[in-house]
Amino acid sequence: MTDAIFSQIDFGPLKEFLDDDNITDISYGNNGQIHLKTLDKGVYRIERPDINNALMEKLAFQCSNVMGKTFNMAHPFLDAESAELRLNFIHDSIATNGISCVIRKTPAKIRLNKEKLISEQYVTEDLLDFLLTCVEGHCNIIVSGETGSGKTELVKYLASHTKENEKVITIEDTLELHLDKIFPHRDIVAMKTNNIASYTEVLVACMRQNPRWILLSEVRSAEAVTAVRNSISSGHNIISTIHSDSARNVPMRLYSLLESSQDIEQFLNSIHRYVQLAIHVKGYMSAELGRFQREIVEVCEFYVDEENNAGYNIIYKKGLDGTIHFNNPTKYLKEYLGSQGVVIEDNIFKLDDNKENESTNNSTLIDSL
C-alpha cells in the first residue's frame, strides 16, 4: 500500500491486510471482531487479538489529525479519505459495543481482464465481446447490483475500452475509479462532489469541459438521477452504477429515487430512449466453485418504439439453475450502433432461430406498476 496522505500513520497489524491485493474491505467492531472481504472468498471472520479497541482508537486519532477533523463524543463520526483508502469510524458513544471501523481499499488499477473474466465464469466470451462493441458504439450503460457485487470494477473495465482520443470525466462523491492515474496519458478529468460543489454544479462545469464520456459514481439520490438524465439527454455518453434487483428494473429504480412528482410515463420514456443497456452483476459464495463468485446475470436493452412506447429486450439472462438464455439485440440497438459507425450482425449470438427477435415489450409501463 502506497498512499501519501496516510504515509505517516501507523496501521500496525492492519498493514498486512492493506498490502494484500486480494482483500478489498476490512471491518472492525463488537469489541474485536474482524471481518475481511476478499475477491476469492467473499466475507469471513478472522481472530487477531492484537487488533483491538485500543489500536482502532489510536488509528482514529491519527486519521482525525491527518484530516484536520475532530473525533469524540461531540463529533462521533469520522470519514478519512485518501487516493486509495477510505476509512469510516463510529465513536463508542454511538457504537455501544465498541468503536466501529470499516476500511475500503480503492486501488488505482483495473483488476479485471478478458482472460480472468472468462476463466472465472464472470461472463461468456460472446457476451463480453458484445458489451465491448457497445462501448465502442457509445452506448449509455448503467451497471446494477448489490453492495460488493463488483459494479465499480466492471465500470472501470468497460471504461478502459473507450477510445484513446475520447475525453473522459469522472464525477464521484468518493474517489474509486482512478482512471486518471491508471491512464495518465489520456485526457481524463476526475471531479469530486462535496458540500460546496453539488452534483448539479459539478455537472454544469463538466459540460463546459467538452467530454465524450461522463462516468458518474453510484446513483443514489434525486440529484444524481437528474445528473444522469441531463448528461444523456445532452448527447454525452455515460457509464454509471445503481443499486437494483435486476437490469430490467433500472428505469423504475431511477424513478423511485426522484423526490419530485414528475410524470412517471414521461420519465421512464426518457430513460428508455437514452439509456441503451443495463447490466446486472451478482456476487455470492458458490458451493459449486468453492469460492466467492462474481458474474453478470442479466443484460437488458431499452428502447422506445415508433409509437413512442417504452420497451425492453432481455439480451442475456442466467437463471438460478445456471441455464443461460440469449436474445439478439433489437433493430433499435442495431440502428443506434449503426449511427455511431458500428455494425453488428443480425444474429450476433448465433441463435438457432434467425428470425428477428420479438423482444419482451413493456409498452404499457403504467399498467404494470
N, C-alpha and C positions, 0 to 999 in steps of 0.2 A: 504494500500500500504506500503510495506517494501522494501526499496531499499537503500543499504548502501551508494552508491556513491552520491545520491541525498538527503540523510537524513538531511543535513544541509540547504537545500533550502526551502524557504518559498513559497509554492504554493498558499497560501491564499485561496480564494473561489474555486479554481480549485480542491482542495484536495478532496472535496466530490465526484467529478466525478472520481478521481483516485481510490478512495476506493470502488466504485461501480463496482462489477464484471460483471454486465450486460453491462457496457459501454466499448467499445473496442478502440474508437478513439475520440479525441476532436480536433475540427478545429476552429481556430480563424482568423478573417480577416475583411476587409472592415470596419475598424473603429468601431469594437464592435460586429460584427455578430459572434454568436457561434452556431456551429452545432455539434451534438453528433451522433455517430454511435453506435447502441446498438444491442444486439443479438436478441431482440424480436420485435423492431420497425423499424430497419434499421436506416436511417439518418433523423434527424429532427432538427429544429432550436429552440433554447430557448432564452429567454430575461433575461440577467443578467447585469444590469448597472454597477455593481461593478467589472465586468471583462472588462477592457478597455485597451487602448493602453499603458497607464502608467504602469499598472500591468504587461502587457506582456513584455514591455521593461525592467522592473525590473527583471522579470524572466529570460529573455535572458541574462542580465548582470550577474546574479548569475550562470547560466549554463556555460557561457563562462569562468568564473573564475574557476569553478569546473573542466572543461575540459582542462583548460590551453590554451584556444583559444581566438581570438580577434573577436569582432562583432561590426563593424562600417561601414561607407561608403566605406572605403577601403577594408573591408572584410565583404560583405553584406550577406553572407550565413553562417549559423551555424548549425551543427549537434551535438547533445548531446545525448549520448547513455549510458545506464547502463544495468544491468542484466534484468530488466523487463519494462524498459521505453525507448522510442525513441522519441526525440524531434527534429523538424526541424523548424528553424526560417529564415525568409527573411526580411532583413532590409527595413525600409520605404523609403530608397533612391531608392530601386528597386520596392518594392510593394508600388506604389504611393498612394494607398488609405489606407495606414496604415500598420504597422507591421503585418506580417502573421506568423502563427504558427500552426503546426499540432503535436499533441501528440498521439503516438500509444502505447498501453499497450500490452506487450508480457509476460503474467504471466507464471510462471513455474508450470503449471497444465494442465491436459487434461480435456477440457470442455465437451467432448463427451463420452457417454457410450451407450451400446446397447439399454437399455430401452428408453433413450432420443431420440436416432436416430430413433427408430421405432415409438414411440408415437408421435413424431413431424413430421412424414411422410418424414423424410430425406431420407430414404431408406427402401425397403421392407426387411422382415426378411430373405427370401430366398437369395436375392442378397447379403445382409450383410454377411451371413454365407459363401457364395461362395467367397467373397472378402477376408475374413479372412483365408479361406482354401488356397487361392492363396498366401497370405503372408506366411503361414506355408510351402507352397511348393516353397518358394524362387523365386516368380515371380518378374521380374523387372516392376515397376509400375510408371507411370507418371500421376499426377493429374493436370488437366487443368481447367481453369475458369477465370472469370474476377476478378479485384481487389475487395476485400471484399466479395467474394463468399465463403470463408472458406476453401481454399486449404490447408493452413498450419495446421489448426485444424484437418482436415481429415488425413493429413500425420502423425501428432502426434498420432492420434488414431490407425492408421494402424501399425505404428512403435511400439506401446505399445504391439502389439501381436507378435512381433518377439520373438524367444525363449530366455529364460533367459541366456543360456550359449553361445549365439552368440554375438560376439563383434560388436559394432555399432560405426561408426564415422560419425559425422555431420560436414558438410562443409558449412558455411554461410558467407555472407558479412555483414549481420546484424543478431544478435543473436535473434532467435524467438522460436526455438524448445525446448531448455532447457531440453532435455531428460536426461542429466547427473544429473540434480537437481531433476527431477521427479523420477528417478530410481537410487539413489545414490549407491545402492548395486551392480549395473550391470557394466560390462566392456564397458563403453561408453566414448568416447573422443570427445570433442567439439572443432572444429577448426574454426578459423575466418580468412578470407582473408582480406588483406589491401593493402596499397600502396607498402609495402615491400614484402609481400608474396602473389603472384598471385594464381588464381585457379590452374593453372598448377603446380606450385611449391608445393602448399599445397596438391594437389592430389598425387604427387610423394611421399611426406612424408607419406601421408595416406596409400599408398600401402605397405610401409615398416612396418606399424603397424599391418598388417595382419588382417584386418577387415572381417567379413562376410557380413555386410551391410554398405553401404555408403549412407547417406542421404544428398543430395545436395539441397541447397536453390534454389530459383526460377531461372530457366534457362532463362536468358535474354541477353546473349552475345555470340559471337562466341567462346570465351574461355570456357564458361560454357557448350556449346554444345559439344566441344571437350572433356571436362572433363567427361560428361555423357557417350559419346561413348567409351572413354578409360576405364572407370570404368566397363561398362557392357561387353566389349569385352575381358577384362582380367579375367572374371569369377567371379567378385564380383557382389553382388546384390544391386540394388539401389531403392530408392523411392524419387521422385523429383516432382517439380511443374513447370508449364509453363502457360503463357497466350495463350489461344487458343479459337477459337469459337466452337469447338466440340472435342470430343475424337478422332474421326477418322482422324482429320486433324493434330494431334500432330506431326507425322513424317514430314509433309510438313512445319509445323511451325518451327521445329528444323532446317530444311534445310534453311529456309528463314533467320535465324539468322547467318548463316555462312557467313564469309566475303571472302572466297576463291571461286574459280571456280571449286570446286570438282564436279566430275561426279554425276549428280542427281540420276540416277538409282542405282549406286553403294552405294551411301549414304543411300537412302531410303531402299534398301535391307538390309543394315547392321542394321538399326533401327528396321525393321520388324522382323529380325532374332533374335535380342537380347532383345527387349522390348516386354514383353508378354501382358501387359494391359495398357490402358489409361482410366482414369475416369474423366468425365466432371461434375463439380458441378456448380450450379447456385444459386444466391441469388437475391430475388426480394420481393416486397411488395405484399402479397397475399390478394386480396379482399375477396376470399372465406374463408380464415382462419382468416382474420382480424389482421394479424401480419406479420413481416418480416420472410420470409421462405427461408431456405437453403436446397437444395436437390441434390441428384445425378440424372442427367437426361440422361446420356449416359455412357455405359461401352463398350469399343471396344477391341477386341483381335487382335493381329498382328501375322503374321506368314510368312514363306517362304516355298513354296511347293516343291515337288520333282523335278519340272522343274526349280527351282530357281526363281520362280515368287513371288513377294511380294503380299500378300493378307490381307484382314481384315474380321472380323466377328463381327457384332454388337450384343453383348450378351444381352444388355439391352438398351431400349430406351423409354423415357417418352415423349409423344407428347405434343403439346401446349394445347390440349383439355384434358390432363390428362390421356389419354389412354397409357397403359403400354404394351410393347412388349418384349418378351424374346426369345432368341435363345440359344440352348445348345452350349457349347464350342466345337470347332473342335477337331479332333483327334490329332492335333499338340499340343494344350494346354494340352490335357489329357496325351499325351506321355511325355511332359516336366514335368508335375507334377509327373507322374509315376517315372521318373528318379530321382526325389527328394524324393521318398518314400511316396508320397501322391496319393491315388487312389480316383477318383471321379466316380460317376455313369454316364452311357451314357446319361441318360435322367434326369440330375440333377435337372432341373426345373419342372419336371413332366408335360411336354408338351403333348398335345393330340397326336401329330404326333411323333411317336417313331423313325421314320426314321432319320438316321444321318443327321445333319443339313448341308444343302448345303449353305455354307457361301457366303456373298457378296464378290465376288472376284474382286480385283483391280490389276490383274496380269500385265496389261499394264499401269503402272503408268505414264510413259512419255506421252502416248497418251491422258491421261485425264487431263493433267496440262493446 
